């Protein structure tokens, strides 16, 4: 069987992945100027650098899927989706680039700090390629999928749901089209892909209602500025802060974001395997890290990663070509300065239902692809992501309101237990895996293994990798080191006590008692 590079379902898959990548580029274009990076730097250096990493990664994962299809003789292999990670993007902007600019008012130095952070993430991702298989073999599927589902329902779906319902006349009908076509798996007349139909309906509604004066949607403000922006290597800027404390002081952001990308990629590989496509861990993660390295070398401050959503694109009928098409189109847009012109024509609200669909597919898979008893572990693993999303909303609201962040968070703590939510949000991906894994082994009465996982929680807390934070003038700050905060000490002790209890259960031979 000779694999086909392009099938009809790749059209739907392309729209889903393209819109997801386009959203990240929009965030870069809109948020970077808020932290001191001039638009010409964004258009001339950052977006072309992002294009290089997105193109290289998408071509690799398409080739990887082609090889797997050849090897297995199957024609339904779907390439891993790939692009810029939303959570890392927000963290690098507001926790690295922003603080440097607000402190120094030096745009170049702030950009170099972002490049340093992207380089650090790339190094962590490349290192993760050599230990990823070990983590994957010894981590329960429920632990991997539950953390992924938590991100899907919060950071990917819920914010976009709010945006959809803010503009119902434009966004609800495209959402209904997506749910109806993908949910029922029907084919529209003339074989029009559901994603394309939803976008076209949304565009038509937005412009019709705007003509009638009934639509709250307005095209992106500003002039359309097409131009050729070729990618250029910037090794001098990339390595400028290696010997400076300016970059290294953000290790508390770089390390968890790098681990976030490694763990998230492992979860996405597990998700793809649950959907029928098993890709090798090492080359997948290595390409991931090299993509982030290429991004930093060519001027982008934002690491790339294997995307969430493989089962959703597979269910759309996407195979290999959607990945190639996405990489090529995104690259052309970035090099031509075309992000802004696209936003003048296509209302985002018309496209967001595709991301909503991706989020609910991932959430459903987390429960469907584990044994029925392990559904409890999946549910427990959602809790840290919910806390992280709640803190993101609180912190964003406070920043937008322009009120003193430190004092406001301190007041919140009196009534909303916000300090508990902050602690749970720090290193939330690792905490999610920890909670779910412990419960899986408890359900199976493998109390000794559960003890090791709980002890790992004590170790992670002791190092500040989970739960440790401080409130500073810039907001919530990570803290690393040995018992870096009183909260880290308390959580380490609490997890240690939990490990002792589980160890006692193992010693008491409860694991051998059969349930009634």
C-alpha positions in Angstrom: 0.0 0.0 0.0 1.4 3.3 -1.1 0.4 6.0 1.5 -1.4 9.1 0.1 -0.1 12.5 1.0 -3.4 14.1 0.8 -7.0 13.0 1.3 -10.3 14.8 1.6 -10.3 14.8 5.4 -7.0 16.7 5.3 -9.0 19.8 4.4 -10.9 19.7 7.7 -7.7 18.9 9.5 -5.9 21.8 7.9 -8.5 24.3 9.0 -8.4 23.0 12.6 -4.6 23.1 12.9 -4.3 26.3 10.9 -6.8 28.1 13.1 -5.0 26.8 16.2 -1.6 28.0 14.9 -3.1 31.3 13.7 -4.5 32.0 17.2 -1.0 31.7 18.6 0.4 34.1 16.0 -2.4 36.5 16.8 -1.6 36.4 20.5 2.1 37.1 19.7 1.1 40.0 17.4 -1.3 41.5 20.0 0.5 40.8 23.3 4.2 41.5 22.5 3.7 45.2 22.0 2.1 45.3 25.5 5.4 44.2 27.0 7.6 46.6 25.0 8.4 44.7 21.8 7.9 47.0 18.8 5.6 45.7 16.0 8.5 45.8 13.5 10.5 43.4 15.7 7.5 41.1 15.9 6.9 41.1 12.2 10.5 41.1 11.1 12.1 38.7 13.6 9.7 36.8 15.9 7.0 35.7 13.4 9.5 34.6 10.7 11.4 32.6 13.4 8.1 31.0 14.5 7.4 30.2 10.9 10.7 28.3 10.5 10.0 26.1 13.6 6.4 25.4 12.6 7.4 24.5 9.0 10.2 22.2 10.0 8.2 20.5 12.7 5.1 19.9 10.5 7.2 18.5 7.7 8.9 16.1 10.1 5.7 14.8 11.7 4.1 14.4 8.2 7.1 12.3 7.1 6.9 10.4 10.4 3.2 9.5 9.7 4.1 8.6 6.1 6.7 6.1 7.3 4.4 4.6 9.9 1.7 4.2 7.2 4.3 2.4 5.0 5.5 0.2 7.8 2.0 -0.9 9.0 0.2 -1.0 5.7 -2.5 1.2 7.1 -4.1 4.2 5.3 -5.6 5.8 8.3 -2.4 7.1 10.1 -2.8 10.7 11.2 0.3 12.9 11.7 0.9 14.5 15.1 -0.3 18.1 15.2 2.4 20.6 16.1 2.7 24.3 16.8 3.4 27.0 19.5 2.3 26.1 23.0 -0.3 28.6 24.4 0.7 28.2 28.0 4.4 28.7 27.3 3.6 31.7 25.1 1.7 33.5 27.9 4.4 32.6 30.4 7.2 33.8 28.3 5.4 37.1 27.5 4.3 38.0 31.0 6.8 36.3 33.2 10.0 36.8 31.2 9.8 39.4 28.5 7.5 41.8 30.4 9.4 41.9 33.7 12.7 42.6 31.8 11.2 45.5 29.8 9.3 47.0 32.8 12.5 47.0 34.8 14.9 48.2 32.1 12.7 49.7 29.3 15.1 48.0 26.9 13.1 46.2 24.1 16.2 44.4 22.8 17.2 43.1 26.2 13.6 41.9 26.8 13.6 40.1 23.5 16.9 38.5 24.2 15.5 37.3 27.6 12.7 35.7 25.6 15.2 34.0 23.3 17.1 32.7 26.3 13.9 31.2 27.7 13.1 29.6 24.4 16.6 28.1 24.2 16.3 26.8 27.7 13.0 25.1 26.9 14.6 23.6 23.8 17.4 22.1 25.8 15.0 20.6 28.3 12.8 19.1 25.5 15.9 17.6 23.8 17.0 16.0 27.1 13.5 14.7 27.6 13.7 12.7 24.4 16.2 10.4 26.1 14.1 9.7 29.2 10.7 10.0 27.7 10.2 6.3 27.0 11.0 5.5 30.7 8.4 8.0 31.9 5.9 6.7 29.4 6.4 3.0 30.4 5.9 3.6 34.1 3.1 6.2 34.1 -0.5 5.0 34.0 -2.5 6.0 30.9 -5.1 7.7 33.2 -2.3 9.9 34.6 -1.2 11.0 31.2 -4.7 11.5 29.7 -6.3 13.2 32.7 -3.7 16.1 32.7 -4.2 16.5 29.0 -8.0 16.5 29.4 -7.7 19.2 32.1 -5.8 21.5 29.7 -8.3 20.7 26.9 -11.4 21.7 28.9 -9.9 24.8 30.5 -7.2 26.6 28.5 -8.3 25.4 25.1 -12.1 25.2 25.3 -13.6 27.3 28.0 -12.1 30.7 27.1 -13.2 30.2 23.5 -16.7 29.1 24.7 -17.0 32.5 26.4 -15.9 34.2 23.3 -18.4 32.3 21.2 -21.3 33.2 23.5 -20.2 36.8 23.6 -21.1 37.0 19.9 -23.9 34.5 19.3 -25.2 35.8 16.0 -21.9 35.2 14.4 -20.6 32.2 16.4 -23.5 29.9 17.4 -24.4 28.7 13.9 -20.8 27.8 13.0 -20.7 25.9 16.3 -23.9 24.0 15.5 -22.4 23.1 12.1 -19.3 21.7 13.7 -21.2 19.7 16.3 -23.7 18.4 13.8 -21.2 17.4 11.1 -18.5 16.0 13.3 -20.9 14.5 15.9 -23.1 12.7 13.4 -20.2 12.0 11.0 -22.4 12.9 8.0 -21.1 14.4 4.7 -22.5 17.7 3.6 -23.7 18.2 0.0 -20.9 18.4 -2.6 -18.6 16.8 0.0 -17.8 20.2 1.6 -15.8 19.6 4.8 -17.5 20.6 8.0 -14.7 22.9 9.2 -14.7 24.8 5.9 -18.5 25.1 5.9 -18.5 26.4 9.5 -15.9 29.1 8.7 -17.7 30.2 5.5 -21.0 30.4 7.3 -19.3 32.5 10.1 -17.7 34.9 7.6 -20.9 35.3 5.7 -22.9 36.0 8.9 -20.3 38.5 10.2 -20.2 40.6 7.1 -23.9 40.4 6.5 -24.8 41.5 10.0 -22.1 44.2 9.8 -23.6 45.5 6.6 -27.0 45.7 8.3 -25.5 47.3 11.4 -26.4 44.4 13.6 -23.0 42.8 14.3 -20.7 43.6 17.2 -17.8 42.2 15.2 -15.4 44.6 13.6 -12.3 43.8 11.5 -8.9 44.2 13.1 -8.0 47.9 13.3 -4.9 49.3 11.6 -3.6 49.3 8.1 -2.8 46.2 6.1 0.9 46.0 5.8 2.0 43.3 3.4 5.8 42.8 3.0 8.5 40.2 2.7 10.1 39.3 6.0 12.7 36.5 5.4 13.9 34.6 8.5 17.3 35.6 9.7 19.5 33.7 12.2 20.3 35.7 15.3 22.9 33.7 17.2 24.4 36.9 18.8 21.1 37.8 20.4 20.3 34.2 21.3 23.5 33.7 23.3 23.8 37.3 24.6 22.5 36.4 28.1 24.3 33.1 28.7 26.8 34.8 30.9 24.4 37.3 32.4 22.2 36.9 35.5 19.4 38.6 33.6 18.5 35.3 31.8 19.3 32.8 34.5 17.0 34.5 37.0 14.1 33.3 35.0 15.0 29.6 35.5 11.9 29.3 37.7 9.8 30.0 34.6 12.0 28.2 32.0 12.2 24.9 33.9 8.5 24.3 34.5 7.6 25.4 31.0 10.2 23.0 29.5 8.9 20.2 31.7 5.4 21.2 30.7 6.3 20.8 27.0 8.0 17.4 27.6 5.2 16.0 29.7 2.5 17.5 27.4 4.2 15.8 24.4 4.3 12.5 26.2 0.6 12.8 27.0 -0.1 13.7 23.4 1.9 10.6 22.2 -0.2 8.5 24.6 -3.3 10.1 23.3 -2.3 9.3 19.7 -1.5 5.7 20.7 -5.0 5.4 22.3 -6.4 6.6 19.0 -4.5 3.9 17.1 -1.2 5.6 16.0 1.9 4.6 18.0 4.8 6.9 17.3 8.2 6.4 18.7 8.9 8.6 21.7 12.6 9.6 21.2 12.4 10.9 17.6 9.1 12.6 18.3 10.4 14.5 21.3 13.8 15.1 19.7 12.1 16.8 16.7 10.0 18.8 19.2 13.1 20.1 20.9 15.0 20.9 17.7 11.9 22.8 16.5 12.1 25.0 19.6 15.9 25.4 19.0 15.2 26.5 15.4 12.6 29.0 16.7 15.1 30.6 19.1 17.9 30.7 16.6 15.8 32.5 14.1 14.4 35.1 16.5 11.2 33.6 18.0 10.9 33.6 21.8 8.3 30.9 21.9 8.9 27.2 22.0 7.0 24.7 19.8 5.5 21.4 20.9 3.4 18.4 19.8 -0.1 19.7 20.0 -3.1 18.4 21.9 -5.9 17.1 19.6 -4.6 14.1 17.6 -7.8 12.1 18.1 -9.9 15.0 17.0 -8.1 15.5 13.8 -8.2 11.8 13.2 -11.9 11.7 13.7 -12.2 14.5 11.1 -10.5 12.2 8.6 -7.2 14.1 8.5 -4.1 12.0 7.7 -0.8 13.4 6.5 -1.4 16.3 4.1 -3.1 18.5 6.7 0.3 18.9 8.5 2.2 19.8 5.4 -0.5 22.3 4.3 -0.5 23.9 7.7 3.3 24.4 7.8 3.4 25.8 4.3 0.4 28.2 4.7 1.6 29.5 8.2 5.1 30.1 6.8 3.8 32.1 3.8 1.5 34.2 6.1 4.4 35.0 8.5 6.9 35.8 5.8 4.5 38.0 3.9 3.2 39.8 7.0 -0.2 38.4 6.4 -1.5 37.7 9.9 -3.2 41.1 10.2 -4.9 41.0 6.8 -6.4 37.6 7.5 -7.9 39.0 10.7 -9.5 41.8 8.7 -11.5 39.2 6.8 -12.2 36.2 9.1 -13.9 36.8 12.4 -12.2 34.6 15.1 -15.6 33.8 16.5 -16.5 31.9 13.3 -13.5 29.5 13.8 -13.4 28.9 17.5 -16.0 26.0 17.4 -13.3 23.8 15.9 -11.1 24.3 19.0 -14.2 23.6 21.2 -14.6 20.3 19.3 -11.0 19.4 19.8 -11.3 20.1 23.6 -14.3 18.0 24.1 -12.9 15.1 22.0 -9.8 15.0 24.3 -11.9 15.2 27.4 -14.1 12.3 26.2 -11.1 10.2 25.2 -9.5 10.5 28.7 -12.6 8.7 30.1 -13.2 6.3 27.2 -9.6 5.0 26.8 -9.1 3.9 30.4 -10.7 1.0 32.3 -14.0 1.9 34.0 -12.5 1.9 37.6 -9.7 4.3 36.5 -12.3 7.0 35.5 -12.1 8.1 39.1 -8.4 8.8 38.6 -9.1 10.8 35.4 -11.6 12.9 37.3 -9.2 13.6 40.1 -6.5 14.6 37.7 -8.6 17.4 36.3 -8.6 19.3 39.6 -5.1 20.9 39.3 -5.9 22.2 35.7 -9.1 23.8 37.0 -7.1 25.5 39.7 -4.5 26.8 37.2 -7.2 28.1 34.9 -9.0 29.8 37.8 -5.8 31.6 38.8 -5.1 32.6 35.2 -8.6 34.2 35.1 -8.1 36.0 38.5 -4.6 37.2 37.6 -5.6 38.4 34.1 -8.6 40.3 35.6 -6.5 42.0 38.2 -3.9 43.0 35.6 -6.5 44.3 33.2 -8.2 46.3 36.0 -4.8 48.0 36.7 -5.1 47.5 40.5 -2.2 46.6 42.7 -1.6 42.9 42.1 0.1 41.9 45.4 -2.4 43.6 47.6 -5.4 42.4 45.7 -4.3 38.7 45.8 -3.6 39.1 49.5 -7.2 40.3 50.0 -8.6 37.4 47.9 -6.9 35.0 50.2 -9.2 35.9 53.1 -12.4 34.7 51.5 -11.7 32.6 48.4 -8.7 30.5 49.6 -6.8 31.8 46.7 -3.5 30.8 48.2 -4.6 27.2 48.0 -5.6 27.6 44.4 -2.2 29.2 43.6 -0.3 26.4 45.3 -2.3 23.8 43.3 -1.7 25.7 40.1 2.1 25.7 40.4 3.4 22.7 38.5 -0.2 21.7 37.9 0.7 19.2 35.1 3.0 17.2 37.4 0.5 17.4 40.2 -2.3 16.2 37.9 -0.2 13.2 36.9 0.7 12.6 40.5 -2.9 12.6 41.8 -4.2 10.4 39.0 -1.3 7.9 39.2 -1.6 7.5 43.0 -5.4 6.8 42.7 -4.9 4.3 39.8 -2.5 2.2 42.0 -4.7 2.6 45.1 -7.7 1.4 43.0 -5.6 -1.6 42.0 -4.4 -2.1 45.6 -0.8 -1.7 44.5 -0.1 0.3 47.6 3.7 0.0 47.3 3.7 1.6 43.9 1.3 4.3 45.1 3.7 4.9 48.0 6.6 5.6 45.5 4.4 8.1 43.6 3.3 9.9 46.8 7.0 10.0 47.9 7.8 11.6 44.5 5.2 14.3 45.4 7.2 15.0 48.6 10.4 15.2 46.5 8.9 17.5 43.9 7.5 19.8 46.7 10.9 19.9 48.4 12.5 21.1 45.3 9.8 23.7 44.6 8.7 22.0 41.3 5.1 21.9 42.6 3.2 24.1 45.0 6.1 26.6 45.7 5.5 30.2 44.9 5.9 33.8 46.2 3.8 36.9 45.7 5.9 39.7 44.3 5.3 43.1 42.6 5.0 41.3 39.3 2.5 38.8 40.5 2.9 35.0 41.2 6.5 34.0 41.1 8.0 30.4 41.1 10.5 29.5 43.7 13.0 26.7 43.3 15.7 25.2 45.6 15.6 23.0 48.7 12.4 23.8 50.6 12.3 27.3 49.0 9.1 28.5 50.7 7.1 27.6 53.9 4.4 26.2 51.6 6.9 23.9 49.9 8.0 22.6 53.3 4.4 22.0 54.4 3.4 20.2 51.2 6.6 18.0 51.3 5.7 17.0 54.8 2.1 16.3 53.9 3.1 14.1 50.9 5.6 12.3 53.1 2.9 11.5 55.7 0.7 10.2 52.8 3.5 8.0 51.6 3.9 6.6 55.1 0.2 5.8 55.3 0.2 4.0 51.9 3.4 2.2 52.9 1.6 1.0 56.1 -1.3 -0.3 54.0 1.2 -2.3 51.9 2.9 -3.7 55.0 -0.5 -4.7 56.4 -1.1 -6.9 53.3 -4.3 -5.1 52.3 -3.3 -5.4 48.7 -4.0 -9.2 48.9 -7.6 -8.8 50.3 -10.2 -9.2 47.6 -13.1 -6.8 47.4 -16.5 -8.1 48.5 
